[in-house]
Structures are given as C-alpha cells and as structure tokens.
Amino acid sequence: MKRMKLKRELKVKMVHLVLFLLTSAVAFSQDGNAGINQANTQVRSYFDSGTNLMYAVGAILGLIGAVKVYSKWNHGDPDTGKVAAAWFGSCVFLVVVATVIRSFFGI
C-alpha cells in the first residue's frame, strides 16, 4: 500500500515538473519569425563586405599566380600552360562565385 502511494506521489511530481517546464519554455520563447528576419537582415548587410573581400582575395591570388607562371615561363618548364590555366581558372571561379551568389540572393 505504501509503495503504491509513493508511486502515485512520484507520478504527480513528474506531472508537475513537466507542466512547469512547459510553462517556463512558453514564457521564455520569442517570436521565431522576428528572429529569422533579423538574421536575414544581418546576413544581407555583411554580404557586400564579403563580396569585396572575395574580390580582393581573387586579386591577390591572381598576382601570386602571375608571378609563379612568369617564373616557370622564364625557367622553361614544360608545364607552364597547365599552371597558368589552373591559376587563371581559380581566379575566374572566385569572381563567378561572388557574382552568382549576389544574383542568387537578389542583392
């Protein structure tokens, strides 16, 4: 008998705990739509800076690649064309990615 009474008290306490947790979660919850809109606004505000940074990185990589290709060309290496194509392709890729992302997000 005593054991059944303890089980019932435990069940009642568990129900109270669950109800308390649910009510506190509702009390601390915020408007999810407003949070998503705020995050969207912040990401869009950083996009122009990120695009400019990507262009700058592309320019620096282009200069480094040009120096490496020039060095290989002066030394007469036979794979100069492959190296030039790889460096040129990576720089074009950076510019295209920045442009596509800009058009994709409509910024």
Buried (B, 14 or more C-beta within 10 A) or exposed (E): EEEEEEEEEEEEEEEEEEEEEEEEEEEEEEEEEEEEEEEEEEEEEEBEEEBEEBBEEBEEBBEEBBEBBEEBEEEEEEEBEEBBEBBBEEBEEBBEEBEEBBEEEEE
